[in-house]
Amino acid sequence: MRTVAVIGDMGVAMGTEVAAALSKDARAGRVEAVLQVGDFAYDLYRDGGRQGDTFLRLTEGFSAYVPYHVLPGNHDAVMNFTHYRALFSMPGWTGKDEIGQSASDNSAEGLFHGFDWGPIHFSAYNTEAYFFPMYFGQSSRDRMHGWMKGDLGAVDRGRTPWVVAGGHRPMYCPYVQPGSPPGLCSYEFQVSRLGCNADCSHYGDHDCWCVDAKGEGLEPGGGVEGLLCDSGVDVAVFGHVHEYARFHPVRGGQVMTQGERVLRPMDGPPGSPDVEFGESVEEVTRYVGGSGGPVHLINGAGGNEEMISMNASVPVPLGRCDISAEPACAFHAGCAPTRGALSHRPQCPKGGAYDLSYGELSANSTHLVWRQRSTRLDAYIDEFWIVKPDA
């Protein structure tokens, strides 16, 4: 199996633990690439950009050994993503969008790109195009949406049987914000789900909603989410919320399947990465591919400065979600101090409780495996498989 590590929201202050683990994995050949789904350094522009330099030195332990792919988050938006654009250079888009318009190498400006890695095609897009109208007009959003259609539509499933989409702001979350629309955790994430034009109270604020009557009347499962579902995306991974959560395959708030819980064979699926005895979880969730919606992941526990204020002696809350609050949520670990929402999460202590973790995504022609490793607990905490129907 080919393995890529996925991290999110890794900064300087609390990112050393995850960075060290990734460096060890990269040097040992356990991972072949690293993808970070936004929010770097906290923040790249600080101290005249020196914070960005410090962060890049932190990542050298793995980026000197394996490719390091990135996509932008809301904390990278200062000065129209100037520091992000200057520090990172992603593959250019030289193909055509869904209406046949050609693009030059720098058309995406590093803000979105696609690439193949073994049996997986990755489509990394910019969720922030919907939240910063001072930087992105309708033409910019249309261009990215056209690129997404062209990129996902051109996937050759015979060569890359799995498709993973990555962005920063998620579409679902393991809690419900007060005053949120029915069946959705917040208006902010509805914007990300629908890909609509957002109205925000100020730069980068989370208090955003679709300008069309806060999204009322918009077709459920349309927009970006509909594109991912219609294109048969298998996994959609995001950051932004500083914890880990897994959601069953879902579309428009409707759970497509809950999979099945099975005892994990000691050797895992055929060709899976070697693990030390006792490292793995006892049970895994097994999904059959082609369910009609991707598995959604929040993977924002790379190490954020807000974790400094949390009590490190508080045990990491982890386990199955409160499905009465978010029916699609299957598993979570850690509790980000999300404004006002912790009172609706009885499993979360006041002030939050952090975990530090990252994902390992492995695949061959018949199986895709995600394993979430907690560096704080020094253990794998969640694992799921997606299996081809004919495997």
C-alpha atoms as a printed R data frame, in Angstrom:
    type eleno elety resid chain resno       x      y       z
1   ATOM     1    CA   MET     A     1   0.000  0.000   0.000
2   ATOM     2    CA   ARG     A     2   1.053  3.607  -0.635
3   ATOM     3    CA   THR     A     3   0.781  5.872   2.440
4   ATOM     4    CA   VAL     A     4   0.320  9.642   2.742
5   ATOM     5    CA   ALA     A     5   0.192 11.475   6.081
6   ATOM     6    CA   VAL     A     6  -2.494 14.147   6.480
7   ATOM     7    CA   ILE     A     7  -2.329 16.944   9.052
8   ATOM     8    CA   GLY     A     8  -4.239 20.130   9.698
9   ATOM     9    CA   ASP     A     9  -3.834 23.354  11.650
10  ATOM    10    CA   MET     A    10  -0.253 22.738  12.725
11  ATOM    11    CA   GLY     A    11   1.491 25.749  14.203
12  ATOM    12    CA   VAL     A    12   4.789 26.563  15.845
13  ATOM    13    CA   ALA     A    13   3.792 26.693  19.512
14  ATOM    14    CA   MET     A    14   2.135 23.264  19.762
15  ATOM    15    CA   GLY     A    15   3.166 21.644  16.491
16  ATOM    16    CA   THR     A    16   6.533 20.230  17.528
17  ATOM    17    CA   GLU     A    17   5.119 16.893  18.715
18  ATOM    18    CA   VAL     A    18   3.293 16.055  15.486
19  ATOM    19    CA   ALA     A    19   6.166 17.418  13.371
20  ATOM    20    CA   ALA     A    20   8.608 15.153  15.216
21  ATOM    21    CA   ALA     A    21   6.385 12.105  14.649
22  ATOM    22    CA   LEU     A    22   6.058 12.911  10.949
23  ATOM    23    CA   SER     A    23   9.808 13.385  10.672
24  ATOM    24    CA   LYS     A    24  10.363  9.955  12.180
25  ATOM    25    CA   ASP     A    25   7.825  8.405   9.801
26  ATOM    26    CA   ALA     A    26   9.324 10.113   6.762
27  ATOM    27    CA   ARG     A    27  12.880  9.054   7.563
28  ATOM    28    CA   ALA     A    28  11.745  5.475   8.200
29  ATOM    29    CA   GLY     A    29   9.829  5.336   4.924
30  ATOM    30    CA   ARG     A    30   6.462  4.833   6.633
31  ATOM    31    CA   VAL     A    31   4.931  7.746   4.721
32  ATOM    32    CA   GLU     A    32   5.686  8.886   1.175
33  ATOM    33    CA   ALA     A    33   4.153 12.375   1.290
34  ATOM    34    CA   VAL     A    34   2.498 14.834   3.684
35  ATOM    35    CA   LEU     A    35  -0.619 16.937   3.016
36  ATOM    36    CA   GLN     A    36  -1.565 19.820   5.335
37  ATOM    37    CA   VAL     A    37  -5.135 21.073   4.982
38  ATOM    38    CA   GLY     A    38  -4.572 24.720   5.872
39  ATOM    39    CA   ASP     A    39  -3.604 27.040   8.742
40  ATOM    40    CA   PHE     A    40   0.162 27.195   9.124
41  ATOM    41    CA   ALA     A    41   2.415 28.532  11.876
42  ATOM    42    CA   TYR     A    42  -0.266 30.720  13.547
43  ATOM    43    CA   ASP     A    43   0.515 32.782  11.660
44  ATOM    44    CA   LEU     A    44   2.833 32.986   8.658
45  ATOM    45    CA   TYR     A    45   2.830 36.806   8.629
46  ATOM    46    CA   ARG     A    46   3.751 37.340  12.283
47  ATOM    47    CA   ASP     A    47   6.942 39.131  13.217
48  ATOM    48    CA   GLY     A    48   7.383 40.389   9.695
49  ATOM    49    CA   GLY     A    49   7.141 36.878   8.295
50  ATOM    50    CA   ARG     A    50   9.720 35.346  10.638
51  ATOM    51    CA   GLN     A    51   7.034 33.093  12.100
52  ATOM    52    CA   GLY     A    52   6.691 31.514   8.674
53  ATOM    53    CA   ASP     A    53  10.447 30.947   8.516
54  ATOM    54    CA   THR     A    54  10.366 29.284  11.943
55  ATOM    55    CA   PHE     A    55   7.525 27.064  10.835
56  ATOM    56    CA   LEU     A    56   9.325 25.917   7.696
57  ATOM    57    CA   ARG     A    57  12.356 24.990   9.792
58  ATOM    58    CA   LEU     A    58   9.993 22.935  11.973
59  ATOM    59    CA   THR     A    59   8.752 21.015   8.930
60  ATOM    60    CA   GLU     A    60  12.206 20.338   7.469
61  ATOM    61    CA   GLY     A    61  12.389 17.077   9.409
62  ATOM    62    CA   PHE     A    62   9.847 15.570   7.016
63  ATOM    63    CA   SER     A    63   9.779 17.940   4.032
64  ATOM    64    CA   ALA     A    64  13.462 17.219   3.388
65  ATOM    65    CA   TYR     A    65  12.533 13.564   2.832
66  ATOM    66    CA   VAL     A    66   9.058 13.516   1.256
67  ATOM    67    CA   PRO     A    67   6.879 15.910  -0.798
68  ATOM    68    CA   TYR     A    68   4.858 18.366   1.296
69  ATOM    69    CA   HIS     A    69   1.530 19.355  -0.275
70  ATOM    70    CA   VAL     A    70  -0.542 22.192   1.147
71  ATOM    71    CA   LEU     A    71  -3.779 24.117   0.698
72  ATOM    72    CA   PRO     A    72  -4.830 27.433   2.311
73  ATOM    73    CA   GLY     A    73  -6.852 28.065   5.461
74  ATOM    74    CA   ASN     A    74  -8.468 31.135   6.962
75  ATOM    75    CA   HIS     A    75  -5.388 31.990   9.055
76  ATOM    76    CA   ASP     A    76  -3.353 32.219   5.859
77  ATOM    77    CA   ALA     A    77  -5.551 34.915   4.300
78  ATOM    78    CA   VAL     A    78  -3.767 38.018   5.628
79  ATOM    79    CA   MET     A    79  -2.853 40.435   2.848
80  ATOM    80    CA   ASN     A    80  -4.606 38.286   0.256
81  ATOM    81    CA   PHE     A    81  -2.613 35.151   1.151
82  ATOM    82    CA   THR     A    82   0.647 36.958   0.353
83  ATOM    83    CA   HIS     A    83   2.822 34.958   2.754
84  ATOM    84    CA   TYR     A    84   1.191 31.671   1.790
85  ATOM    85    CA   ARG     A    85   1.727 32.365  -1.918
86  ATOM    86    CA   ALA     A    86   5.353 33.363  -1.330
87  ATOM    87    CA   LEU     A    87   6.284 30.335   0.775
88  ATOM    88    CA   PHE     A    88   4.491 27.514  -1.038
89  ATOM    89    CA   SER     A    89   4.524 26.538  -4.692
90  ATOM    90    CA   MET     A    90   2.075 23.815  -5.624
91  ATOM    91    CA   PRO     A    91   1.750 22.059  -8.994
92  ATOM    92    CA   GLY     A    92   0.126 24.259 -11.626
93  ATOM    93    CA   TRP     A    93  -3.034 23.453 -13.505
94  ATOM    94    CA   THR     A    94  -2.362 23.071 -17.200
95  ATOM    95    CA   GLY     A    95  -5.498 21.223 -18.281
96  ATOM    96    CA   LYS     A    96  -8.962 22.472 -19.182
97  ATOM    97    CA   ASP     A    97 -11.999 23.109 -17.029
98  ATOM    98    CA   GLU     A    98 -15.436 21.649 -17.671
99  ATOM    99    CA   ILE     A    99 -16.217 24.200 -20.397
100 ATOM   100    CA   GLY     A   100 -12.926 23.661 -22.218
101 ATOM   101    CA   GLN     A   101 -11.060 26.798 -21.149
102 ATOM   102    CA   SER     A   102  -7.315 26.309 -20.924
103 ATOM   103    CA   ALA     A   103  -5.273 27.577 -18.019
104 ATOM   104    CA   SER     A   104  -1.658 28.562 -17.533
105 ATOM   105    CA   ASP     A   105   0.716 27.049 -14.985
106 ATOM   106    CA   ASN     A   106   0.087 29.768 -12.397
107 ATOM   107    CA   SER     A   107  -3.659 30.125 -12.876
108 ATOM   108    CA   ALA     A   108  -4.428 28.588  -9.481
109 ATOM   109    CA   GLU     A   109  -1.675 30.626  -7.762
110 ATOM   110    CA   GLY     A   110  -1.013 27.712  -5.427
111 ATOM   111    CA   LEU     A   111  -4.499 27.961  -3.921
112 ATOM   112    CA   PHE     A   112  -5.867 24.772  -5.479
113 ATOM   113    CA   HIS     A   113  -4.318 21.843  -7.280
114 ATOM   114    CA   GLY     A   114  -4.731 18.164  -8.025
115 ATOM   115    CA   PHE     A   115  -2.204 15.348  -8.037
116 ATOM   116    CA   ASP     A   116  -1.972 11.563  -8.186
117 ATOM   117    CA   TRP     A   117  -0.148  9.523  -5.586
118 ATOM   118    CA   GLY     A   118  -0.118  5.828  -6.362
119 ATOM   119    CA   PRO     A   119  -3.755  4.635  -6.521
120 ATOM   120    CA   ILE     A   120  -5.160  7.898  -5.100
121 ATOM   121    CA   HIS     A   121  -6.099 11.122  -6.866
122 ATOM   122    CA   PHE     A   122  -6.079 14.145  -4.564
123 ATOM   123    CA   SER     A   123  -8.119 17.257  -5.338
124 ATOM   124    CA   ALA     A   124  -7.042 20.086  -3.015
125 ATOM   125    CA   TYR     A   125  -9.277 23.156  -3.208
126 ATOM   126    CA   ASN     A   126  -9.616 26.548  -1.514
127 ATOM   127    CA   THR     A   127 -12.625 26.822   0.813
128 ATOM   128    CA   GLU     A   128 -11.612 30.404   1.625
129 ATOM   129    CA   ALA     A   129 -12.769 31.543  -1.815
130 ATOM   130    CA   TYR     A   130 -16.279 31.546  -0.329
131 ATOM   131    CA   PHE     A   131 -15.385 33.561   2.798
132 ATOM   132    CA   PHE     A   132 -13.231 36.485   1.658
133 ATOM   133    CA   PRO     A   133 -15.206 38.563  -0.855
134 ATOM   134    CA   MET     A   134 -12.560 41.286  -0.669
135 ATOM   135    CA   TYR     A   135 -10.123 38.837  -2.279
136 ATOM   136    CA   PHE     A   136 -12.312 36.519  -4.337
137 ATOM   137    CA   GLY     A   137 -15.097 37.648  -6.646
138 ATOM   138    CA   GLN     A   138 -17.681 35.507  -8.354
139 ATOM   139    CA   SER     A   139 -15.370 34.955 -11.312
140 ATOM   140    CA   SER     A   140 -12.695 33.510  -8.997
141 ATOM   141    CA   ARG     A   141 -15.177 31.151  -7.411
142 ATOM   142    CA   ASP     A   142 -16.541 30.120 -10.804
143 ATOM   143    CA   ARG     A   143 -13.016 29.455 -12.056
144 ATOM   144    CA   MET     A   144 -12.194 27.223  -9.096
145 ATOM   145    CA   HIS     A   145 -15.508 25.409  -9.362
146 ATOM   146    CA   GLY     A   146 -14.809 24.859 -13.064
147 ATOM   147    CA   TRP     A   147 -11.386 23.512 -12.213
148 ATOM   148    CA   MET     A   148 -12.926 21.128  -9.639
149 ATOM   149    CA   LYS     A   149 -15.380 19.789 -12.210
150 ATOM   150    CA   GLY     A   150 -12.608 19.328 -14.740
151 ATOM   151    CA   ASP     A   151 -10.182 17.792 -12.251
152 ATOM   152    CA   LEU     A   152 -12.653 15.328 -10.739
153 ATOM   153    CA   GLY     A   153 -14.217 14.540 -14.100
154 ATOM   154    CA   ALA     A   154 -10.872 13.593 -15.619
155 ATOM   155    CA   VAL     A   155  -9.997 10.950 -13.018
156 ATOM   156    CA   ASP     A   156  -9.168  7.594 -14.578
157 ATOM   157    CA   ARG     A   157 -10.487  5.101 -12.034
158 ATOM   158    CA   GLY     A   158  -8.596  2.334 -13.749
159 ATOM   159    CA   ARG     A   159  -5.327  4.048 -12.825
160 ATOM   160    CA   THR     A   160  -6.347  5.878  -9.641
161 ATOM   161    CA   PRO     A   161  -9.307  3.956  -8.180
162 ATOM   162    CA   TRP     A   162  -9.616  6.253  -5.151
163 ATOM   163    CA   VAL     A   163 -10.383  9.978  -4.984
164 ATOM   164    CA   VAL     A   164  -9.745 12.172  -1.941
165 ATOM   165    CA   ALA     A   165 -10.824 15.820  -1.745
166 ATOM   166    CA   GLY     A   166  -9.171 18.235   0.671
167 ATOM   167    CA   GLY     A   167 -10.157 21.681   1.921
168 ATOM   168    CA   HIS     A   168  -9.883 23.705   5.094
169 ATOM   169    CA   ARG     A   169 -13.343 24.547   6.438
170 ATOM   170    CA   PRO     A   170 -15.433 21.407   6.880
171 ATOM   171    CA   MET     A   171 -19.022 20.778   5.840
172 ATOM   172    CA   TYR     A   172 -20.028 18.899   9.003
173 ATOM   173    CA   CYS     A   173 -18.945 19.050  12.639
174 ATOM   174    CA   PRO     A   174 -19.311 16.981  15.835
175 ATOM   175    CA   TYR     A   175 -21.364 19.624  17.651
176 ATOM   176    CA   VAL     A   176 -24.242 21.986  17.022
177 ATOM   177    CA   GLN     A   177 -23.780 25.735  17.309
178 ATOM   178    CA   PRO     A   178 -26.705 27.559  18.975
179 ATOM   179    CA   GLY     A   179 -29.086 28.969  16.371
180 ATOM   180    CA   SER     A   180 -27.857 26.727  13.564
181 ATOM   181    CA   PRO     A   181 -30.094 25.566  10.725
182 ATOM   182    CA   PRO     A   182 -31.951 22.269  11.341
183 ATOM   183    CA   GLY     A   183 -29.713 19.264  10.785
184 ATOM   184    CA   LEU     A   184 -26.594 21.384  10.245
185 ATOM   185    CA   CYS     A   185 -24.020 22.323  12.835
186 ATOM   186    CA   SER     A   186 -23.472 25.946  11.826
187 ATOM   187    CA   TYR     A   187 -24.152 28.456   9.066
188 ATOM   188    CA   GLU     A   188 -20.408 28.762   8.503
189 ATOM   189    CA   PHE     A   189 -20.124 25.129   7.541
190 ATOM   190    CA   GLN     A   190 -23.239 25.380   5.402
191 ATOM   191    CA   VAL     A   191 -21.379 27.983   3.332
192 ATOM   192    CA   SER     A   192 -18.530 25.495   2.885
193 ATOM   193    CA   ARG     A   193 -20.971 22.722   2.011
194 ATOM   194    CA   LEU     A   194 -22.947 24.674  -0.561
195 ATOM   195    CA   GLY     A   195 -20.102 26.795  -1.902
196 ATOM   196    CA   CYS     A   196 -22.358 29.838  -1.819
197 ATOM   197    CA   ASN     A   197 -21.473 33.518  -1.648
198 ATOM   198    CA   ALA     A   198 -20.873 34.259   2.037
199 ATOM   199    CA   ASP     A   199 -21.776 37.271   4.123
200 ATOM   200    CA   CYS     A   200 -19.331 37.694   7.013
201 ATOM   201    CA   SER     A   201 -19.348 40.357   9.695
202 ATOM   202    CA   HIS     A   202 -15.615 41.000   9.365
203 ATOM   203    CA   TYR     A   203 -12.419 39.575   7.911
204 ATOM   204    CA   GLY     A   204 -12.100 35.876   8.549
205 ATOM   205    CA   ASP     A   205 -14.891 35.756  11.103
206 ATOM   206    CA   HIS     A   206 -16.730 32.478  11.624
207 ATOM   207    CA   ASP     A   207 -20.089 34.251  11.734
208 ATOM   208    CA   CYS     A   208 -20.842 33.730   8.067
209 ATOM   209    CA   TRP     A   209 -23.875 32.578   6.147
210 ATOM   210    CA   CYS     A   210 -25.136 32.226   2.622
211 ATOM   211    CA   VAL     A   211 -26.413 35.576   1.391
212 ATOM   212    CA   ASP     A   212 -29.541 33.871   0.036
213 ATOM   213    CA   ALA     A   213 -31.616 34.127   3.219
214 ATOM   214    CA   LYS     A   214 -28.979 32.228   5.211
215 ATOM   215    CA   GLY     A   215 -29.135 29.384   2.750
216 ATOM   216    CA   GLU     A   216 -32.888 28.841   2.931
217 ATOM   217    CA   GLY     A   217 -34.257 27.359  -0.258
218 ATOM   218    CA   LEU     A   218 -30.866 26.246  -1.543
219 ATOM   219    CA   GLU     A   219 -30.915 22.685  -2.782
220 ATOM   220    CA   PRO     A   220 -29.621 20.235  -0.124
221 ATOM   221    CA   GLY     A   221 -26.591 18.362  -1.368
222 ATOM   222    CA   GLY     A   222 -25.922 20.913  -4.096
223 ATOM   223    CA   GLY     A   223 -22.926 23.142  -4.594
224 ATOM   224    CA   VAL     A   224 -19.523 21.803  -3.585
225 ATOM   225    CA   GLU     A   225 -20.932 18.867  -1.651
226 ATOM   226    CA   GLY     A   226 -23.045 17.816  -4.616
227 ATOM   227    CA   LEU     A   227 -20.012 17.969  -6.889
228 ATOM   228    CA   LEU     A   228 -18.001 15.741  -4.552
229 ATOM   229    CA   CYS     A   229 -20.849 13.240  -4.281
230 ATOM   230    CA   ASP     A   230 -21.652 13.195  -7.991
231 ATOM   231    CA   SER     A   231 -17.952 12.691  -8.774
232 ATOM   232    CA   GLY     A   232 -17.751  9.678  -6.489
233 ATOM   233    CA   VAL     A   233 -15.225 11.193  -4.053
234 ATOM   234    CA   ASP     A   234 -14.398  8.560  -1.438
235 ATOM   235    CA   VAL     A   235 -13.006 10.737   1.364
236 ATOM   236    CA   ALA     A   236 -13.247 14.485   2.064
237 ATOM   237    CA   VAL     A   237 -10.758 15.731   4.645
238 ATOM   238    CA   PHE     A   238 -10.724 19.162   6.304
239 ATOM   239    CA   GLY     A   239  -9.192 21.007   9.264
240 ATOM   240    CA   HIS     A   240 -10.279 24.282  10.937
241 ATOM   241    CA   VAL     A   241 -11.814 22.680  14.043
242 ATOM   242    CA   HIS     A   242  -8.935 21.746  16.314
243 ATOM   243    CA   GLU     A   243  -9.814 18.139  16.970
244 ATOM   244    CA   TYR     A   244 -10.404 14.904  15.064
245 ATOM   245    CA   ALA     A   245 -13.791 13.648  13.894
246 ATOM   246    CA   ARG     A   246 -15.045 11.070  11.409
247 ATOM   247    CA   PHE     A   247 -18.434 11.159   9.715
248 ATOM   248    CA   HIS     A   248 -20.224  8.326   7.960
249 ATOM   249    CA   PRO     A   249 -20.721  8.752   4.191
250 ATOM   250    CA   VAL     A   250 -23.211 11.607   3.979
251 ATOM   251    CA   ARG     A   251 -24.948 13.864   1.483
252 ATOM   252    CA   GLY     A   252 -27.148 16.817   2.333
253 ATOM   253    CA   GLY     A   253 -27.177 15.793   5.988
254 ATOM   254    CA   GLN     A   254 -28.469 12.322   5.152
255 ATOM   255    CA   VAL     A   255 -26.330  9.386   6.253
256 ATOM   256    CA   MET     A   256 -25.870  7.079   3.270
257 ATOM   257    CA   THR     A   257 -24.448  4.154   5.262
258 ATOM   258    CA   GLN     A   258 -23.038  3.525   8.731
259 ATOM   259    CA   GLY     A   259 -20.813  0.717   7.514
260 ATOM   260    CA   GLU     A   260 -20.134 -2.171   9.846
261 ATOM   261    CA   ARG     A   261 -17.950 -2.526  12.897
262 ATOM   262    CA   VAL     A   262 -15.624 -5.508  12.575
263 ATOM   263    CA   LEU     A   263 -12.752 -6.921  14.582
264 ATOM   264    CA   ARG     A   264  -9.488 -5.839  13.026
265 ATOM   265    CA   PRO     A   265  -7.451 -8.721  11.607
266 ATOM   266    CA   MET     A   266  -3.980 -8.649  13.110
267 ATOM   267    CA   ASP     A   267  -2.423 -8.085   9.683
268 ATOM   268    CA   GLY     A   268  -5.078 -5.629   8.500
269 ATOM   269    CA   PRO     A   269  -6.319 -5.622   4.898
270 ATOM   270    CA   PRO     A   270  -4.133 -7.049   2.109
271 ATOM   271    CA   GLY     A   271  -0.921 -5.078   1.728
272 ATOM   272    CA   SER     A   272  -1.588 -2.743   4.663
273 ATOM   273    CA   PRO     A   273   1.345 -1.032   6.436
274 ATOM   274    CA   ASP     A   274   3.139 -3.022   9.111
275 ATOM   275    CA   VAL     A   275   2.250 -2.094  12.683
276 ATOM   276    CA   GLU     A   276   3.650 -3.136  16.005
277 ATOM   277    CA   PHE     A   277   1.543 -5.632  17.948
278 ATOM   278    CA   GLY     A   278  -0.877 -3.781  20.199
279 ATOM   279    CA   GLU     A   279  -0.639 -0.508  18.265
280 ATOM   280    CA   SER     A   280  -3.897 -0.867  16.361
281 ATOM   281    CA   VAL     A   281  -7.467 -0.361  17.456
282 ATOM   282    CA   GLU     A   282  -9.434 -3.525  18.205
283 ATOM   283    CA   GLU     A   283 -12.323 -2.680  15.883
284 ATOM   284    CA   VAL     A   284 -12.497 -0.887  12.561
285 ATOM   285    CA   THR     A   285 -15.412  0.520  10.596
286 ATOM   286    CA   ARG     A   286 -15.735 -1.077   7.179
287 ATOM   287    CA   TYR     A   287 -17.540  0.798   4.405
288 ATOM   288    CA   VAL     A   288 -18.279 -0.455   0.908
289 ATOM   289    CA   GLY     A   289 -17.354  2.060  -1.779
290 ATOM   290    CA   GLY     A   290 -19.921  3.767  -3.971
291 ATOM   291    CA   SER     A   291 -22.355  4.574  -1.161
292 ATOM   292    CA   GLY     A   292 -23.353  7.945  -2.642
293 ATOM   293    CA   GLY     A   293 -21.339 10.229  -0.372
294 ATOM   294    CA   PRO     A   294 -17.778 10.549   0.934
295 ATOM   295    CA   VAL     A   295 -16.535  9.816   4.419
296 ATOM   296    CA   HIS     A   296 -15.948 13.285   5.906
297 ATOM   297    CA   LEU     A   297 -13.015 13.880   8.239
298 ATOM   298    CA   ILE     A   298 -12.009 16.779  10.453
299 ATOM   299    CA   ASN     A   299  -8.276 16.519  10.987
300 ATOM   300    CA   GLY     A   300  -7.371 19.779  12.714
301 ATOM   301    CA   ALA     A   301  -5.393 18.470  15.684
302 ATOM   302    CA   GLY     A   302  -1.887 19.189  14.373
303 ATOM   303    CA   GLY     A   303  -1.115 21.603  17.218
304 ATOM   304    CA   ASN     A   304  -2.721 25.016  17.576
305 ATOM   305    CA   GLU     A   305  -1.690 27.775  19.964
306 ATOM   306    CA   GLU     A   306  -5.114 27.794  21.652
307 ATOM   307    CA   MET     A   307  -4.138 24.422  23.130
308 ATOM   308    CA   ILE     A   308  -1.539 26.144  25.318
309 ATOM   309    CA   SER     A   309  -4.286 27.410  27.617
310 ATOM   310    CA   MET     A   310  -5.889 23.971  28.018
311 ATOM   311    CA   ASN     A   311  -5.166 21.779  31.020
312 ATOM   312    CA   ALA     A   312  -2.815 19.058  29.820
313 ATOM   313    CA   SER     A   313  -3.828 16.802  32.738
314 ATOM   314    CA   VAL     A   314  -7.409 16.518  31.450
315 ATOM   315    CA   PRO     A   315  -7.904 13.121  29.757
316 ATOM   316    CA   VAL     A   316  -8.566 13.233  26.024
317 ATOM   317    CA   PRO     A   317 -12.301 12.807  25.375
318 ATOM   318    CA   LEU     A   318 -12.675 10.284  22.589
319 ATOM   319    CA   GLY     A   319 -15.190  7.789  21.320
320 ATOM   320    CA   ARG     A   320 -18.479  7.734  19.503
321 ATOM   321    CA   CYS     A   321 -20.295 11.011  18.898
322 ATOM   322    CA   ASP     A   322 -23.593 12.208  20.277
323 ATOM   323    CA   ILE     A   323 -25.689 11.259  17.256
324 ATOM   324    CA   SER     A   324 -28.685 13.154  18.624
325 ATOM   325    CA   ALA     A   325 -26.683 16.336  18.014
326 ATOM   326    CA   GLU     A   326 -24.994 15.327  14.755
327 ATOM   327    CA   PRO     A   327 -26.378 12.091  13.258
328 ATOM   328    CA   ALA     A   328 -23.570 11.672  10.715
329 ATOM   329    CA   CYS     A   329 -20.756 11.890  13.278
330 ATOM   330    CA   ALA     A   330 -19.256  8.477  14.034
331 ATOM   331    CA   PHE     A   331 -16.151  9.203  16.147
332 ATOM   332    CA   HIS     A   332 -14.350 12.161  17.688
333 ATOM   333    CA   ALA     A   333 -11.230 12.821  19.763
334 ATOM   334    CA   GLY     A   334 -10.467 16.030  21.621
335 ATOM   335    CA   CYS     A   335 -12.679 19.045  22.195
336 ATOM   336    CA   ALA     A   336 -11.845 22.404  20.660
337 ATOM   337    CA   PRO     A   337 -13.048 25.407  22.704
338 ATOM   338    CA   THR     A   338 -15.673 26.385  20.155
339 ATOM   339    CA   ARG     A   339 -17.590 29.528  21.044
340 ATOM   340    CA   GLY     A   340 -20.652 28.651  23.087
341 ATOM   341    CA   ALA     A   341 -20.912 25.103  21.766
342 ATOM   342    CA   LEU     A   342 -19.190 23.278  24.627
343 ATOM   343    CA   SER     A   343 -22.283 23.685  26.779
344 ATOM   344    CA   HIS     A   344 -23.994 21.462  24.210
345 ATOM   345    CA   ARG     A   345 -21.251 18.820  24.430
346 ATOM   346    CA   PRO     A   346 -21.489 17.139  27.840
347 ATOM   347    CA   GLN     A   347 -18.442 14.977  27.084
348 ATOM   348    CA   CYS     A   348 -16.251 18.098  26.838
349 ATOM   349    CA   PRO     A   349 -14.769 19.767  29.928
350 ATOM   350    CA   LYS     A   350 -14.993 23.508  30.333
351 ATOM   351    CA   GLY     A   351 -12.270 25.202  28.321
352 ATOM   352    CA   GLY     A   352 -11.794 22.237  26.018
353 ATOM   353    CA   ALA     A   353  -9.449 19.261  26.096
354 ATOM   354    CA   TYR     A   354  -6.918 18.796  23.363
355 ATOM   355    CA   ASP     A   355  -5.425 15.884  21.523
356 ATOM   356    CA   LEU     A   356  -2.564 16.003  19.032
357 ATOM   357    CA   SER     A   357  -2.979 13.676  16.087
358 ATOM   358    CA   TYR     A   358  -2.595 13.105  12.357
359 ATOM   359    CA   GLY     A   359  -3.950 10.700   9.781
360 ATOM   360    CA   GLU     A   360  -2.262  7.976   7.772
361 ATOM   361    CA   LEU     A   361  -4.015  7.332   4.454
362 ATOM   362    CA   SER     A   362  -3.037  4.089   2.711
363 ATOM   363    CA   ALA     A   363  -4.472  2.456  -0.384
364 ATOM   364    CA   ASN     A   364  -4.096 -0.253  -2.976
365 ATOM   365    CA   SER     A   365  -6.405 -1.181  -5.848
366 ATOM   366    CA   THR     A   366  -9.120 -2.661  -3.617
367 ATOM   367    CA   HIS     A   367  -8.796 -1.107  -0.150
368 ATOM   368    CA   LEU     A   368  -8.448  2.419   1.233
369 ATOM   369    CA   VAL     A   369  -7.440  2.620   4.897
370 ATOM   370    CA   TRP     A   370  -7.409  5.641   7.217
371 ATOM   371    CA   ARG     A   371  -5.718  5.383  10.599
372 ATOM   372    CA   GLN     A   372  -5.654  8.292  13.039
373 ATOM   373    CA   ARG     A   373  -2.620  8.346  15.309
374 ATOM   374    CA   SER     A   374  -2.597 10.351  18.539
375 ATOM   375    CA   THR     A   375   0.881 11.491  19.478
376 ATOM   376    CA   ARG     A   376  -0.381 12.562  22.893
377 ATOM   377    CA   LEU     A   377  -1.715  9.075  23.637
378 ATOM   378    CA   ASP     A   378   0.968  7.328  21.558
379 ATOM   379    CA   ALA     A   379  -1.682  5.120  19.996
380 ATOM   380    CA   TYR     A   380  -3.973  4.721  17.020
381 ATOM   381    CA   ILE     A   381  -7.403  5.937  18.058
382 ATOM   382    CA   ASP     A   382  -9.565  5.368  14.969
383 ATOM   383    CA   GLU     A   383  -9.417  3.296  11.816
384 ATOM   384    CA   PHE     A   384 -11.761  2.768   8.904
385 ATOM   385    CA   TRP     A   385 -11.605  0.944   5.587
386 ATOM   386    CA   ILE     A   386 -13.387  1.537   2.308
387 ATOM   387    CA   VAL     A   387 -13.534 -1.596   0.209
388 ATOM   388    CA   LYS     A   388 -14.384 -1.839  -3.473
389 ATOM   389    CA   PRO     A   389 -17.747 -3.618  -3.979
390 ATOM   390    CA   ASP     A   390 -16.146 -6.423  -5.965
391 ATOM   391    CA   ALA     A   391 -13.158 -6.916  -3.633
